[in-house]
Amino acid sequence: MKKISILLFFCCCTTLIGCRKSARNQRERYRSTEIVTESNRENSPIKEVRERRASSSQKKRNSKRSNQKLEGSQVFDRYGNAVFMIFTSDGSNGYQGSGFFVSNDGLAVSNYHVFKGTTIGREQIKLAGSNKSYSVAKVLHKSEKEDFIVFMVNCQNTNYIPIAKSKPRIGDKVYAIGSPRGLENTFSSGEVSQWRADNLMQISALIDHGSSGGALINEYGEVVGITSGSFADGSQANLNYAWSIDVVKPYIK
């Protein structure tokens, strides 16, 4: 009788310990997927997975960064067709500029002055190496003061240039890709000569009319600026300017 009582006591203890261990493991499993927010009642492990999947496409635009410095030819080979030509009109006169993609779903950047006074949706966007033309599907943000426009082009699976996380320093090597005077995808190289304002840099890379809105890329294959214009007074001075890509970062999600 005593043996039976001891056996029953042992079985009950084993079952109780097993239940506690199972409950603890379950708590640990859910704790590992818990989302820390102000209100955890609105979140769940399933929602976290969905949010991660939804954000994966946003992270793509920064996933192509090279860990090593690239030669100029490598920069052009990788991102030459991420830069495009833009043809606009105010109804009387035609204009030509440049732009570039910052994601593979058609998200693009250019200068505001390339589109100023024109009708959005009637422009022609010509991709490098293609005879097809596209138009702006939607303008997301624009600033005349900092001379930029962020917009969606009605095309998909576009090559794009990842955005630099930090500004280049004076003396850093930079590469410009644009279409000066209608010469598609012209490549030039130079350095950051000086910062003339918080987000305006002077560069030695050559640009000209038609280069406006093109990409300024660092040695790691990241876009650091939007080529904007040059100073022309009849002299041989090489004074070219680009806006830092930082001006558009708040509007690119």
LOLO-956945 format. One line per 8 residues: number of its first residue (from 1); their letters; for each residue x, y negated, z negated of N, C-alpha, C. Coordinates in Angstrom, 1 decimal, padded with zeros to 4 digits. Each point is the difference from the previous one (the first is absolute). Layout:
% LOLO-956945
NUM> a> X/Y/Z/X/Y/Z/X/Y/Z; ...
% end
This chain:
% LOLO-956945
1> mkkisill> 000.8/001.2/000.0/-000.8/-001.2/000.0/000.9/-001.3/000.0; 001.1/000.1/-000.8/000.9/-001.1/-000.1/000.6/-000.2/001.3; 000.4/001.1/000.7/000.7/-000.1/001.3/-000.9/-000.7/001.0; -001.3/000.4/000.0/-001.0/-000.6/001.0/-000.1/-001.5/-000.3; -000.1/-000.4/-001.3/-000.1/-001.4/-000.3/001.2/-000.8/000.5; 001.2/000.5/-000.2/001.2/-000.7/000.4/000.0/-000.1/001.5; -000.4/001.1/000.7/-000.1/-000.1/001.5/-000.9/-001.0/000.5; -001.2/-000.1/-000.6/-001.0/-001.0/000.4/000.5/-001.4/-000.2
9> ffcccttl> 000.7/-000.2/-001.2/000.6/-001.3/-000.3/001.0/-000.4/001.0; 000.9/000.9/000.4/001.0/-000.2/001.0/-000.6/-000.4/001.4; -001.0/000.7/000.4/-000.7/-000.3/001.3/-000.6/-001.3/000.0; -000.6/-000.4/-001.1/-000.7/-001.3/-000.1/001.1/-001.2/000.1; 001.1/000.2/-000.7/001.0/-001.0/000.0/000.6/-000.1/001.4; 000.2/001.1/000.7/000.6/000.0/001.3/-000.9/-000.7/001.0; -001.3/000.2/-000.1/-001.0/-000.6/000.8/-000.1/-001.5/-000.2; 000.1/-000.4/-001.3/-000.1/-001.4/-000.3/001.3/-000.8/000.5
17> igcrksar> 001.1/000.7/-000.1/001.3/-000.6/000.5/-000.1/-000.2/001.5; -000.5/001.1/000.6/-000.1/000.0/001.5/-000.9/-001.1/000.5; -001.1/-000.3/-000.7/-001.0/-001.0/000.3/000.7/-001.4/-000.1; 000.7/-000.2/-001.1/000.7/-001.3/-000.2/001.0/-000.2/001.1; 000.8/001.0/000.3/001.0/-000.1/001.0/-000.6/-000.3/001.4; -001.1/000.6/000.3/-000.7/-000.2/001.3/-000.5/-001.4/000.0; -000.6/-000.5/-001.1/-000.5/-001.4/000.0/001.1/-001.0/000.1; 001.1/000.3/-000.6/001.2/-000.9/000.1/000.5/-000.1/001.4
25> nqreryrs> 000.1/001.2/000.6/000.5/000.0/001.4/-000.9/-000.8/000.9; -001.3/000.1/-000.2/-000.9/-000.7/000.8/000.1/-001.5/-000.1; 000.2/-000.4/-001.3/000.2/-001.4/-000.3/001.3/-000.5/000.7; 001.1/000.8/-000.1/001.2/-000.4/000.6/-000.1/-000.1/001.5; -000.8/000.9/000.7/-000.1/000.0/001.4/-000.7/-001.3/000.5; -001.1/-000.4/-000.7/-000.7/-001.2/000.4/000.8/-001.3/-000.4; 000.8/000.1/-001.1/000.8/-001.1/-000.4/001.0/-000.4/001.1; 000.5/001.0/000.7/001.1/-000.2/001.0/-000.6/-000.7/001.2
33> teivtesn> -001.3/000.0/000.2/-000.6/-000.6/001.2/-000.8/-001.2/-000.4; 000.0/-000.4/-001.2/-000.8/-001.1/-000.5/000.5/-001.3/000.6; -000.9/-000.9/000.4/000.3/-001.3/000.6/-000.1/-001.0/-001.1; 001.0/-000.8/-000.2/000.0/-001.0/-001.1/-000.6/-001.2/000.5; -001.2/-000.4/-000.3/-000.6/-001.2/000.4/-000.8/-000.6/-001.2; -000.6/-001.1/000.2/-000.8/-000.6/-001.1/-001.2/000.8/-000.3; -000.5/000.8/001.0/-001.2/000.8/-000.3/000.2/001.4/000.7; 000.4/000.9/-000.8/000.3/001.4/000.5/-001.3/000.7/000.3
41> renspike> -001.1/-000.5/-000.4/-001.3/000.6/000.3/-000.3/000.0/001.5; 000.5/-001.0/000.7/-000.3/-000.1/001.4/001.0/000.8/000.9; 001.0/000.6/-000.7/001.0/000.7/000.8/000.0/001.5/-000.4; 000.6/000.8/000.9/000.2/001.4/-000.2/001.2/000.5/000.8; 000.4/001.2/-000.3/001.2/000.6/000.7/-000.4/000.1/001.5; -001.2/000.2/000.4/-000.4/000.1/001.4/000.1/-001.3/000.6; -000.4/-001.1/-000.7/000.0/-001.3/000.6/001.5/-000.5/000.2; 000.9/000.4/-000.9/001.4/-000.3/000.1/000.6/000.6/001.3
49> vrerrass> -000.4/001.2/000.3/000.5/000.7/001.2/-000.5/-000.8/001.2; -001.2/-000.4/000.0/-000.6/-000.7/001.1/000.7/-001.4/000.2; 000.3/-000.6/-001.1/000.6/-001.3/000.0/001.4/000.1/000.6; 000.7/001.1/-000.4/001.4/000.2/000.5/-000.1/000.2/001.5; -001.0/000.8/000.5/-000.1/000.3/001.4/-000.3/-001.3/000.8; -000.9/-000.8/-000.6/-000.3/-001.3/000.6/001.1/-001.0/000.1; 000.9/000.1/-001.0/001.1/-001.0/000.0/001.2/000.5/000.8; 000.0/001.3/000.4/001.2/000.5/000.7/000.2/-000.7/001.3
57> sqkkrnsk> -001.1/-000.4/000.7/000.2/-000.7/001.3/000.5/-001.4/-000.2; -000.3/-000.6/-001.2/000.6/-001.3/-000.3/001.5/000.1/-000.3; 000.4/001.1/-000.6/001.4/000.1/-000.3/000.8/000.4/001.3; -000.6/000.4/001.1/000.7/000.4/001.2/000.8/-001.2/000.5; -000.5/-001.2/-000.1/000.7/-001.1/000.7/001.3/-000.3/-000.7; 000.2/000.5/-001.2/001.3/-000.2/-000.6/000.8/001.3/-000.1; -000.4/001.0/000.7/000.7/001.3/-000.2/001.1/000.3/001.0; 000.2/-001.0/001.0/001.0/000.3/001.0/001.3/-000.7/-000.3
65> rsnqkleg> 000.2/-000.5/-001.2/001.2/-000.7/-000.3/001.2/000.9/000.1; 001.1/-000.5/000.7/001.2/000.8/000.1/000.9/-000.3/-001.2; 000.6/001.0/-000.6/000.9/-000.1/-001.1/001.4/-000.5/000.4; 000.2/000.1/001.3/001.3/-000.5/000.5/-000.2/-001.1/001.0; 001.0/-000.8/000.1/000.0/-001.1/001.0/-000.1/000.5/001.4; -000.7/-000.7/000.8/-000.2/000.4/001.4/000.8/-000.9/000.9; 000.4/000.5/001.1/000.6/-000.8/001.1/-001.1/-000.7/000.7; 000.4/-001.1/000.7/-001.0/-000.8/000.7/-000.8/000.9/001.0
73> sqvfdryg> 000.7/000.8/000.7/-000.7/000.9/001.0/-000.9/000.9/-000.6; 000.3/000.5/-001.3/-001.0/000.9/-000.7/-001.2/-000.8/-000.4; 000.2/-001.2/-000.4/-001.2/-000.8/-000.4/-000.9/-000.2/001.2; 000.5/-000.3/001.1/-000.8/-000.2/001.2/-000.7/001.3/000.4; 000.8/001.1/000.0/-000.6/001.3/000.4/-001.2/000.3/-000.8; 000.1/-000.3/-001.3/-001.0/000.4/-001.0/-001.3/-000.9/000.1; 000.3/-001.3/000.2/-001.1/-000.9/-000.2/-000.3/-001.0/001.2; 000.7/000.3/001.1/-000.3/-000.9/001.1/-001.4/000.1/000.5
81> navfmift> -000.6/001.1/-000.1/-001.4/000.1/000.5/-001.0/-000.2/-001.1; 000.5/-000.5/-001.2/-001.0/-000.5/-001.0/-000.2/-001.5/000.1; 000.7/-000.6/000.9/-000.2/-001.4/000.3/-000.7/-000.2/001.4; -000.9/-000.9/000.1/-000.8/-000.1/001.2/-000.1/-001.5/000.4; -000.5/-000.2/001.3/-000.2/-001.3/000.5/-001.5/-000.4/-000.2; -000.2/-001.3/-000.2/-001.3/-000.5/-000.1/-000.2/-001.1/001.0; -001.2/000.1/000.7/-000.3/-001.1/001.0/-001.3/-000.6/-000.5; 000.0/-001.3/-000.2/-001.2/-000.7/-000.5/-000.3/-001.2/001.0
89> sdgsngyq> -001.2/-000.5/-000.2/-000.4/-001.2/000.8/-001.0/-000.9/-000.8; 000.1/-001.3/000.3/-000.9/-000.9/-000.7/-001.2/-000.4/001.0; 000.0/000.7/001.1/-001.0/-000.3/001.0/000.6/-000.7/001.2; 001.0/-000.7/-000.2/000.7/-000.8/001.0/001.4/000.5/000.3; 000.7/000.3/-001.1/001.4/000.3/000.1/000.2/001.4/-000.6; 001.0/000.7/000.5/000.3/001.3/-000.5/001.3/000.0/-000.8; 000.1/000.8/-001.0/001.2/000.0/-000.9/000.4/001.5/-000.2; 001.3/000.1/-000.3/000.6/001.4/-000.3/000.8/000.0/-001.2
97> gsgffvsn> -000.2/001.0/-000.8/000.8/000.1/-001.3/000.2/001.5/-000.3; 000.4/000.3/-001.2/000.3/001.3/-000.4/-000.7/000.4/-001.3; 000.0/001.3/-000.3/-000.5/000.5/-001.3/000.5/001.3/-000.2; -000.3/000.6/-001.2/000.5/001.3/-000.3/-000.9/000.7/-001.0; 000.1/001.4/000.0/-000.9/000.8/-000.8/000.7/000.3/-001.3; -000.8/000.0/-001.1/000.6/000.4/-001.3/-000.7/001.2/-000.6; -000.8/000.7/000.8/-000.6/001.3/-000.4/-000.4/000.7/001.3; -000.3/001.3/-000.1/-000.3/000.8/001.1/-001.5/-000.1/000.4
105> dglavsny> -000.8/-000.8/-000.6/-001.4/-000.1/000.3/-000.3/-001.3/000.7; 001.0/-000.7/000.5/-000.3/-001.3/000.7/000.2/-001.3/-000.8; 000.4/000.1/-001.2/000.2/-001.2/-000.8/001.2/-000.8/000.5; -000.2/-001.2/000.3/001.1/-000.8/000.7/000.2/-001.4/-000.6; 001.1/-000.6/000.4/000.4/-001.3/-000.5/000.5/-000.8/001.1; -000.2/-001.3/000.0/000.6/-000.9/001.0/000.0/-001.4/-000.7; 000.3/-001.1/000.9/000.0/-001.3/-000.5/-001.4/-000.6/000.2; -000.4/-000.9/-000.9/-001.3/-000.6/000.2/-000.1/-000.9/001.2
113> hvfkgtti> 001.1/-000.7/000.3/000.0/-000.9/001.2/-000.2/000.7/001.3; 000.3/001.3/000.1/-000.2/000.8/001.2/-001.5/000.1/000.3; -000.8/000.0/-001.0/-001.5/000.1/000.2/-000.7/-001.3/-000.2; 000.6/-001.1/-000.5/-000.6/-001.2/-000.3/-000.8/-000.6/001.2; -001.2/-000.3/-000.2/-000.8/-000.6/001.1/-000.5/001.0/001.0; 000.2/001.3/-000.2/-000.5/001.0/001.0/-001.2/000.7/-000.6; -000.7/000.8/000.9/-001.1/000.8/-000.4/000.4/001.4/-000.4; -000.2/000.3/-001.2/000.4/001.4/-000.5/-000.9/001.0/000.7
121> greqikla> 000.7/001.0/000.5/-000.7/001.1/000.7/000.1/-000.1/001.5; 000.5/-001.1/000.5/000.2/-000.2/001.5/001.5/000.1/000.3; 000.8/000.1/-000.9/001.5/000.1/000.3/000.3/001.4/000.5; 001.2/000.1/000.6/000.4/001.3/000.5/001.3/000.4/-000.8; 000.0/001.2/-000.5/001.2/000.5/-000.8/000.5/001.1/000.8; 001.3/-000.1/000.5/000.6/001.0/000.8/001.1/000.7/-000.8; -000.2/001.3/-000.1/001.0/000.8/-000.7/001.2/000.3/000.9; 001.2/000.0/-000.6/001.2/000.3/000.7/000.0/001.3/000.8
129> gsnksysv> 000.3/-000.1/001.2/000.1/001.2/000.9/-001.4/000.5/000.4; -001.0/-000.8/-000.2/-001.4/000.4/000.4/-000.6/-001.1/000.8; -000.9/000.4/001.0/-000.7/-000.9/000.8/-001.4/-000.3/-000.6; -000.3/000.7/-001.1/-001.3/-000.2/-000.6/000.0/-001.3/-000.9; -001.1/-000.7/-000.1/-000.1/-001.2/-000.8/-001.1/000.2/-001.1; 000.2/-000.6/-001.1/-001.0/000.2/-001.1/-000.3/-001.4/-000.5; -001.0/-000.1/-000.9/-000.4/-001.3/-000.6/000.0/000.1/-001.5; -000.2/-001.1/-000.6/-000.1/-000.1/-001.5/-001.4/000.5/-000.4
137> akvlhkse> 000.0/001.0/-000.9/-001.3/000.5/-000.5/-000.5/-000.9/-001.1; 000.9/-000.5/-000.9/-000.4/-000.7/-001.2/001.2/-000.8/-000.5; -000.2/-001.2/-000.4/001.0/-000.8/-000.7/-000.2/000.1/-001.5; 001.1/000.5/-000.7/-000.1/000.2/-001.4/000.4/-001.2/-000.8; 001.0/-000.7/000.5/000.4/-001.3/-000.7/000.9/-000.8/000.9; 000.0/-001.3/-000.2/000.8/-000.9/000.8/000.4/-001.2/-000.9; 001.1/-000.6/000.4/000.5/-001.2/-000.7/000.8/-000.9/001.0; -000.5/-001.2/000.2/000.7/-000.9/000.8/001.2/-000.5/-000.7
145> kedfivfm> -000.1/-000.2/-001.3/001.1/-000.5/-000.8/001.3/000.9/000.1; -000.2/001.3/-000.1/001.1/000.9/000.0/000.0/000.8/001.3; -000.8/-000.5/001.0/000.1/000.4/001.4/-000.1/001.6/000.2; -001.0/000.6/-000.6/-000.1/001.4/000.2/-001.5/000.4/000.2; -000.2/001.1/000.6/-001.4/000.6/000.2/000.2/001.5/-000.2; -000.9/000.6/-000.7/-000.1/001.4/-000.2/-001.3/000.5/000.6; 000.1/001.0/000.9/-001.2/000.4/000.7/000.1/001.5/000.4; -001.2/000.6/000.4/-000.1/001.3/000.4/-000.1/000.1/001.5
153> vncqntny> 000.8/000.8/000.7/-000.1/000.2/001.4/-000.8/001.3/000.2; -000.9/000.0/001.1/-000.8/001.1/000.2/000.7/001.2/000.6; 001.0/000.5/-000.6/000.7/001.2/000.4/000.6/000.7/-001.2; 000.2/001.3/000.2/000.4/000.9/-001.1/001.4/000.7/000.3; 000.5/000.6/-001.0/001.3/000.7/000.1/001.1/-000.8/000.6; 000.1/-001.2/-000.5/001.0/-000.9/000.5/001.3/000.2/-000.8; 001.1/-000.2/000.7/001.3/-000.1/-000.7/000.0/-001.3/-000.9; 000.7/000.0/-001.1/000.0/-001.1/-000.8/001.3/-000.2/-000.8
161> ipiakskp> 000.2/-001.2/-000.5/001.2/-000.3/-000.8/-000.3/-000.1/-001.4; 000.7/000.8/-000.9/-000.2/-000.1/-001.4/000.4/-001.4/-000.6; -000.7/-000.4/-001.0/000.2/-001.3/-000.6/001.1/000.0/-001.0; 000.9/-000.9/000.0/001.1/-000.1/-001.0/-000.5/-000.4/-001.3; 000.5/000.6/-001.0/-000.4/-000.3/-001.4/000.6/-001.3/-000.5; 001.2/-000.4/000.5/000.7/-001.2/-000.5/000.4/-000.9/001.2; 000.3/-001.2/-000.3/000.5/-001.0/001.0/001.4/000.3/000.4; 000.4/-000.3/001.2/001.4/000.1/000.3/000.8/-001.1/-000.6
169> rigdkvya> 001.3/000.2/-000.2/000.9/-001.0/-000.5/000.7/-000.8/001.1; 000.5/-001.1/-000.3/000.8/-000.8/001.0/001.2/000.9/000.4; 000.2/000.1/001.3/001.1/000.8/000.5/-000.5/001.4/000.4; -001.2/000.5/-000.4/-000.4/001.3/000.4/-000.3/000.1/001.5; 000.3/001.1/000.5/-000.3/000.3/001.5/-001.5/000.2/000.2; -000.5/-000.7/001.1/-001.4/000.2/000.4/-000.1/000.1/001.5; -001.1/000.7/000.4/-000.2/000.2/001.4/-001.4/-000.5/000.4; -000.1/-000.7/001.1/-001.3/-000.6/000.4/-000.4/000.8/001.3
177> igsprgle> -001.3/000.3/000.0/-000.6/000.6/001.2/-001.3/-000.8/000.3; 000.0/-000.5/001.3/-001.1/-000.8/000.4/000.0/-000.1/001.6; -000.8/-000.9/000.5/-000.1/-000.1/001.5/000.2/-001.5/000.4; 001.2/-000.5/-000.1/000.2/-001.4/000.3/-000.2/-000.2/001.5; -000.7/-001.1/000.4/-000.2/-000.3/001.4/-000.7/001.1/000.7; -000.7/000.9/-000.7/-000.7/001.1/000.7/000.9/001.2/000.3; 001.3/000.0/-000.5/000.9/001.1/000.2/-000.3/001.0/-001.1; -000.7/001.0/000.4/-000.5/001.0/-001.0/001.1/000.7/-000.9
185> ntfssgev> -000.3/000.0/-001.3/000.9/000.7/-000.9/001.5/-000.3/000.1; 000.3/-001.3/-000.1/001.4/-000.5/000.0/000.5/000.2/-001.4; 001.2/000.5/-000.1/000.7/000.3/-001.2/001.1/-000.9/-000.3; 000.1/-000.6/-001.2/001.2/-000.8/-000.3/000.4/000.2/-001.4; 001.2/-000.3/-000.4/000.5/000.2/-001.3/000.7/-001.2/-000.6; 000.0/-000.1/-001.3/000.7/-001.1/-000.6/000.0/000.2/-001.5; 000.0/-001.1/-000.7/000.1/000.0/-001.5/-001.0/-001.0/-000.6; -000.3/000.2/-001.2/-000.8/-001.1/-000.7/001.0/-001.1/-000.4
193> sqwradnl> -000.3/-001.2/000.6/000.9/-001.1/-000.1/-000.2/-000.8/-001.3; -001.3/-000.1/-000.4/-000.3/-000.8/-001.2/-001.5/000.2/-000.2; -000.4/-000.2/-001.3/-001.4/-000.1/-000.3/-000.4/-001.5/-000.1; -000.9/-000.5/000.8/-000.4/-001.4/000.1/-001.2/-000.3/-000.9; -000.7/001.0/-000.4/-001.1/-000.1/-001.0/-000.2/001.3/-000.6; -000.9/000.1/-000.9/-000.2/001.3/-000.7/-000.2/001.2/001.0; -000.7/-000.3/001.0/-000.3/001.1/001.0/000.3/-000.3/001.4; 000.9/-000.9/000.2/000.4/-000.4/001.4/001.5/000.2/000.1
201> mqisalid> 000.5/000.8/000.9/001.4/000.2/000.1/000.5/-000.4/001.4; 001.3/-000.5/000.0/000.7/-000.4/001.2/000.8/001.2/000.4; -000.1/000.4/001.3/000.7/001.2/000.4/000.9/-000.3/001.3; 001.0/000.8/000.2/000.8/-000.2/001.2/-000.4/000.9/001.1; -000.9/000.9/-000.2/-000.5/000.8/001.1/-000.8/-000.8/001.0; 000.3/000.1/001.3/-000.6/-000.8/001.0/-001.5/000.3/000.2; -000.8/-001.1/000.0/-001.4/000.1/000.3/-000.4/-001.1/000.9; -001.1/000.0/000.7/-000.4/-001.0/000.9/-001.5/000.0/000.1
209> hgssggal> -000.6/-000.9/000.9/-001.4/000.0/000.2/-000.5/001.4/000.4; -001.0/000.5/-000.6/-000.5/001.3/000.2/000.4/001.0/-001.0; 001.1/-000.4/-000.7/000.5/000.9/-001.1/-000.9/-000.1/-001.3; -000.8/-001.1/000.0/-000.8/-000.3/-001.2/-000.9/001.2/-000.4; 000.1/000.3/-001.2/-000.8/001.2/-000.5/000.7/001.3/000.0; 001.3/000.0/000.5/000.7/001.2/000.1/000.6/000.5/-001.3; 000.6/001.1/000.0/000.5/000.6/-001.3/001.5/-000.3/-000.2; 000.3/-000.3/-001.2/001.4/-000.2/-000.5/000.2/001.2/-000.9
217> ineygevv> 001.0/000.8/000.3/000.2/001.3/-000.7/001.4/000.1/-000.6; 000.1/000.6/-001.2/001.3/000.1/-000.6/000.7/001.3/000.4; 001.2/000.2/-000.6/000.8/001.2/000.5/-000.6/001.3/-000.5; -001.0/000.0/-000.8/-000.6/001.2/-000.5/-001.3/000.3/000.7; -000.3/-000.7/001.1/-001.2/000.2/000.8/-001.2/-000.5/-000.7; 000.0/-001.0/-000.7/-001.1/-000.6/-000.7/-000.2/-001.4/000.5; -001.3/-000.4/000.2/-000.3/-001.4/000.5/000.1/-000.9/-001.2; 000.9/-001.1/000.2/000.2/-001.0/-001.1/-000.6/-001.3/000.4
225> gitsgsfa> -000.3/-000.2/001.3/-000.5/-001.3/000.4/-000.8/000.0/001.2; -000.7/-001.2/000.3/-000.8/-000.2/001.2/000.7/-001.1/000.8; 000.6/000.3/001.1/000.7/-001.1/000.8/-001.0/-001.0/000.4; 000.4/-001.3/-000.2/-001.0/-001.1/000.1/000.4/-001.0/001.0; 001.3/-000.4/000.1/000.3/-001.1/000.9/001.5/-000.4/-000.1; 000.4/-000.9/000.9/001.3/-000.4/000.0/000.1/-001.6/000.2; 001.1/-000.6/-000.4/000.1/-001.4/000.1/000.7/-000.3/001.3; -000.7/-000.8/000.8/000.6/-000.3/001.3/000.0/-001.5/000.2
233> dgsqanln> 001.3/-000.6/000.1/000.1/-001.4/000.3/001.0/-000.3/001.1; 000.2/001.0/000.8/000.9/-000.2/001.2/001.4/000.4/-000.4; 000.3/000.3/-001.2/001.4/000.4/-000.4/000.1/001.5/000.0; 001.2/000.5/-000.3/000.2/001.4/000.1/-000.1/000.6/-001.4; -000.6/-000.7/-001.0/-000.2/000.5/-001.3/-000.9/001.2/000.0; 000.5/001.0/-000.8/-000.8/001.3/-000.1/-000.8/000.0/-001.3; -001.1/-000.7/000.0/-000.8/-000.2/-001.2/-001.4/000.7/000.3; -000.1/001.2/-000.6/-001.2/000.7/000.1/-000.6/000.3/-001.3
241> yawsidvv> -001.3/000.2/-000.1/-000.7/000.2/-001.2/-001.0/001.2/000.0; -000.2/000.5/-001.2/-000.9/001.1/-000.2/-000.6/-000.1/-001.4; -001.3/000.3/-000.1/-000.7/000.1/-001.3/000.3/001.3/-000.6; 000.2/000.0/-001.3/000.1/001.2/-000.8/-001.2/000.9/000.1; 000.2/001.3/000.1/-001.2/000.9/000.0/-000.8/000.0/-001.3; 000.6/-000.6/-001.0/-000.6/-000.2/-001.3/-001.3/-000.8/000.1; -000.2/-000.8/001.0/-001.2/-000.9/000.1/-001.2/000.9/000.3; 000.2/001.2/000.6/-001.2/000.8/000.4/-000.2/001.1/-001.0
249> kpyik> 000.9/000.3/-000.8/-000.1/001.2/-000.9/-001.3/000.0/-000.8; -000.5/-001.1/-000.6/-001.2/000.0/-000.7/-001.3/000.5/000.8; 000.1/-000.1/001.3/-001.1/000.3/000.9/000.1/001.3/000.7; 001.1/000.8/-000.3/000.2/001.3/000.6/-000.1/001.0/-001.1; -001.1/000.7/000.0/-000.2/001.0/-001.0/000.3/001.4/000.5
% end
